[in-house]
Amino acid sequence: MRFSVPQHTVSRRQLLSGTLGALGVSACGQPLLAEELTQRRKKLLLLFQSGGASQYETWDPKPGTHTGGPFQSIPTSVPGVHISELLPHSAEILDQLTVIRSINSGINDHFFGHYAIQAGHNLPGHPVLGSVVAQQLEQSRDILPGYISLRRDGPKAYTDVGDAGFLGAKYEGLRVINAEPPEYLVRPESVSALLMQSRDQIRRRNDERFLQGRRPAPIHAYRDTFDKAFALMTQRDLFNLEQESSRDRERYGEHDFGRHCLLARRLLEAGVSCVKVTHHDWDAHQENFHWHEVRCGEFDRTFATLVRDFSERGLLEDTLIVAMGEMGRTPRINQQGGRDHWGKAWSMAMAGCGIKPCIHGSTNEDGTEVADGEVNHGDLFHTFLTALGIDANENYQLSGQTSPIGDPACAAIAEVLS
Amino acid sequence: MGFILAACALTAGSAPPGGQDTATPSLHLLIDAHIEAAWPEHLLTATASSDAEFLRRVSLDLTGIVPTAAEAHRFLESEEADKRRHLIDALLARPEHAWHLARVLDDMLTERRVNTIKSYDVPRDRWLEFLRRAVDANRPWDRLVGDILASDGSDEMTGPAAKFYLSRDVKPALLTRDIGRIFLGIDLQCAQCHDDPRFPDYRQADYQGLFAFVHRMSHFHDADRKANLIAEKAEGDVTFTSVFTGDIDTTDPRLPGGLAIPDPQLKEEERYQVKPESKVQSIPTWSRRLLLSRELPQRETHGFSQNIVNRLWATMLGHGLVAPVDLHHAANPSSHPDLLQALARHFENTNYNIRDFLRELALSKTYQRSSRLPAGPRPTAARFAVAPLRPLSAAQLGWSILQVTERIATNFQTDAPQSPPDDSWRLDIYEPFEPDVQLVVSAFQGLSGQADGPFAPTAGQALFFLNAPRLNQLFSREWSPLVSRLVGTADSTEVASELYLAVLTRPPSADEVVEVCSLLDDVSELSQRSERVRNLVLGLLLSAEFRLNH
């Protein structure tokens, strides 16, 4: 199903899809369209529940059934809609959320799940959401990388699966660990600013000479990265959470997820197109219920704070906040009181960027199957991109080959797009 | 075509090694004749590289590292006739050549892939050593491909070659795609579920025929021996449906453009050498994997010879005769179809001799063009009239940075053994520098599972160059013999000369000498002088001229 694409999106992509784009440099030297300057930029905040959050203990509870587990459901700010008692703060803002209860991805593996859910394709080699958004929404004046990925240290083997694929290293997510600034942002102590300046003059003068009589494009491309690097060095304070009030640091939560979400807000406000925050340890094969108390305890308050904050700051209109994992968890509770991997019927939630707050789809009484409104991860991918003003039915324009942005067999979920 | 043959007859030199018929012109002359025959008149003024350009380029391309200042002195000052030919032969004879080409082949064959579970893969240094030995022995390409496709990980000598399979988690769909791409120059990924909607010559039947060779393979981890092996079943047929047409078909193993090869009829009890059981590597009597290893690397296999000559051409000349190198089809033909055929036939007739082929490429005028643009309208890359500007690979960059410190050259002088039986000791000299090289490589390496695309530098890499503390340490007076000797050289003109030779493999221009003098004259205080020298070295190291092969 095709959606009408705002004219500015098409022209921005045309601007960026020339040969300079293929050289890894935004189209510099091209006149900026007036629309590009005044158009408000769309952003994506991806909160990734790595390991797979249980839909029973979050968005699609089944209390009193043989699959439902011990927790109750609670009413929300949407009359008639109940979610798990483990998400009281999210319940209060449910009227701002879109909850999809009918995902059937057919994937119950961490590795494949991390890739396919983020790439929107099952075929390997495609770029993940963050890289896609970075490439599609970049502008020539951008200093910050288009995609920054935040997580704590000590990843699992599957945590970092998925990358920029054929879009290449330029769109690879800048990795920030434990909310620390990325490497090499500061001049080393042993080199004074004056020395640095003199060194750089030598570099630039040599480039000028080398340019004489040679093909300019690769030399310009390389030289431009130094301009970008110097500009990035001036942005180091962006990563300093001490600059946020202690109240905000408390509201977001004094744990890595909370800190990373607060940092994400700073980065998005500063113009980064996509920030991904990984919330770890959802893979509850043992003691599922205790685990979800802990994980939801962290997730719930931070998530609700984020949505409220963005709304109050007027950012929600242009920011899509997505909360999901790579799969759900089994209806069956195993012998260790855990739930295992489950891709057949699970949930996610999102808000912002014109997505209609509502509950989309449903599962049957015990949550063993999707009952209505079935969608897959390819459809979700289309939906996210459409909300961000990107037509996922189009192809990338890259030197060498074209490739569809979204899986051609999938489509955006019309019911949630306004 | 008549013109090309005539040109070759007039200029035919002595026959190159490799048992070639003396009546056939040398390959490098054939290359030049084909390339120049296609040129409009104004390109005939395209210039040859200077000795300095050529020295740096061929050192990087054949040994993966820039020359030392001493080597540059020797070559630039030499008045020997045919010095370029002798340099090529000398570089090919060095152990550094096999060391470098092993990395090039590794990149081509694995594209930085590692098994999802690291311990399920061949350790990288074992795999690189396998490749290095193969290059050192100048193993013919068809034999090497046979080794790689046949390996099940068990053999002492060819076990590491199973990395091709293991780095792809022995996933049949991924193997099908990459065998097509890497050994045949075709990317059949979009032909898995239907005929490729973009390219009529990529058919689903071709994908599935290739798939039929590998779909019975799986990974087996022998926990006791800590070995990673390829297990294989004796049964399993490939049936496929086109999601476009709904047609159902079956296929035996079949290479694209080739004939289907059915399994021999075997009685049930004869089908396995080692029957499938848990904790056992199942080995069938009839192995489709071994069938692949025999059938694919043949001159009759469609695309087999063309693919490798095109890929070798692309690594040296910066741009394939078919580009992208893994997407050859009717609507993406070679820019020089006759030349591509000639290269393929030559390669076959010289027994798939990689070293000879690289030598011929390096000898050609086409390879030895300058990167300076000729007068007039700029020629396209496919004309091969101008040497391209190519980025150094991550490994070339890392090793070249270490080379510039002159620490490696110093160790060569101090650590050379008294009377070595051969040159293999040279590789030991490089070992202590691996960690520093790895620091550079991790900052510049491409993504895993992605072939290297066009030059796409990043701001993160520029930040590394600007701010990595280790770079400043490597070029401190205490650590770097180059910086130390430049600091100790009183005459600034001499400093300029040595500086440019060491970092950029060329003499400085008059302006550049003036610049160095203005920075160093009357600066005698040791720490100030050291800082300025280091600045000069790093300033040039960070320039595009160093970053690029030109």
Chai-1 contact restraints between the chains, C-beta under 6 A:
chainA,res_idxA,chainB,res_idxB,connection_type,confidence,min_distance_angstrom,max_distance_angstrom,comment,restraint_id
A,A22,B,P454,contact,1.0,0.0,6.0,A-B,restraint_1
A,L23,B,P454,contact,1.0,0.0,6.0,A-B,restraint_2
A,G24,B,A456,contact,1.0,0.0,6.0,A-B,restraint_3
A,F111,B,T116,contact,1.0,0.0,6.0,A-B,restraint_4
A,D163,B,L447,contact,1.0,0.0,6.0,A-B,restraint_5
A,G168,B,G453,contact,1.0,0.0,6.0,A-B,restraint_6
A,G168,B,A456,contact,1.0,0.0,6.0,A-B,restraint_7
A,A169,B,G446,contact,1.0,0.0,6.0,A-B,restraint_8
A,A169,B,L447,contact,1.0,0.0,6.0,A-B,restraint_9
A,A169,B,T458,contact,1.0,0.0,6.0,A-B,restraint_10
A,K170,B,A456,contact,1.0,0.0,6.0,A-B,restraint_11
A,K170,B,T458,contact,1.0,0.0,6.0,A-B,restraint_12
A,Y184,B,L463,contact,1.0,0.0,6.0,A-B,restraint_13
A,Y184,B,F464,contact,1.0,0.0,6.0,A-B,restraint_14
A,Y184,B,N467,contact,1.0,0.0,6.0,A-B,restraint_15
A,Y184,B,A468,contact,1.0,0.0,6.0,A-B,restraint_16
A,R187,B,N467,contact,1.0,0.0,6.0,A-B,restraint_17
A,P188,B,N467,contact,1.0,0.0,6.0,A-B,restraint_18
A,P188,B,P469,contact,1.0,0.0,6.0,A-B,restraint_19
A,P188,B,N472,contact,1.0,0.0,6.0,A-B,restraint_20
A,S190,B,N472,contact,1.0,0.0,6.0,A-B,restraint_21
A,V191,B,N472,contact,1.0,0.0,6.0,A-B,restraint_22
A,L195,B,E531,contact,1.0,0.0,6.0,A-B,restraint_23
A,L195,B,N535,contact,1.0,0.0,6.0,A-B,restraint_24
A,S198,B,N535,contact,1.0,0.0,6.0,A-B,restraint_25
A,R199,B,N535,contact,1.0,0.0,6.0,A-B,restraint_26
A,R199,B,L538,contact,1.0,0.0,6.0,A-B,restraint_27
A,R199,B,G539,contact,1.0,0.0,6.0,A-B,restraint_28
A,I202,B,G539,contact,1.0,0.0,6.0,A-B,restraint_29
A,R203,B,G539,contact,1.0,0.0,6.0,A-B,restraint_30
A,R203,B,L542,contact,1.0,0.0,6.0,A-B,restraint_31
A,R203,B,S543,contact,1.0,0.0,6.0,A-B,restraint_32
A,N206,B,L540,contact,1.0,0.0,6.0,A-B,restraint_33
A,N206,B,S543,contact,1.0,0.0,6.0,A-B,restraint_34
A,N206,B,E545,contact,1.0,0.0,6.0,A-B,restraint_35
A,D207,B,S543,contact,1.0,0.0,6.0,A-B,restraint_36
A,D207,B,A544,contact,1.0,0.0,6.0,A-B,restraint_37
A,F210,B,A544,contact,1.0,0.0,6.0,A-B,restraint_38
A,F210,B,E545,contact,1.0,0.0,6.0,A-B,restraint_39
A,G213,B,R372,contact,1.0,0.0,6.0,A-B,restraint_40
A,G213,B,L373,contact,1.0,0.0,6.0,A-B,restraint_41
A,R214,B,S371,contact,1.0,0.0,6.0,A-B,restraint_42
A,R215,B,L389,contact,1.0,0.0,6.0,A-B,restraint_43
A,P218,B,L389,contact,1.0,0.0,6.0,A-B,restraint_44
A,P218,B,F455,contact,1.0,0.0,6.0,A-B,restraint_45
A,I219,B,A544,contact,1.0,0.0,6.0,A-B,restraint_46
A,A221,B,P457,contact,1.0,0.0,6.0,A-B,restraint_47
A,Y222,B,P457,contact,1.0,0.0,6.0,A-B,restraint_48
A,Y222,B,A544,contact,1.0,0.0,6.0,A-B,restraint_49
A,Y222,B,R547,contact,1.0,0.0,6.0,A-B,restraint_50
A,T225,B,P457,contact,1.0,0.0,6.0,A-B,restraint_51
A,T225,B,A459,contact,1.0,0.0,6.0,A-B,restraint_52
A,T225,B,A462,contact,1.0,0.0,6.0,A-B,restraint_53
A,F226,B,A462,contact,1.0,0.0,6.0,A-B,restraint_54
A,K228,B,A459,contact,1.0,0.0,6.0,A-B,restraint_55
A,A229,B,A459,contact,1.0,0.0,6.0,A-B,restraint_56
A,A229,B,A462,contact,1.0,0.0,6.0,A-B,restraint_57
A,A229,B,L463,contact,1.0,0.0,6.0,A-B,restraint_58
A,A229,B,L466,contact,1.0,0.0,6.0,A-B,restraint_59
A,L232,B,A459,contact,1.0,0.0,6.0,A-B,restraint_60
A,S399,B,P454,contact,1.0,0.0,6.0,A-B,restraint_61
A,G400,B,P324,contact,1.0,0.0,6.0,A-B,restraint_62
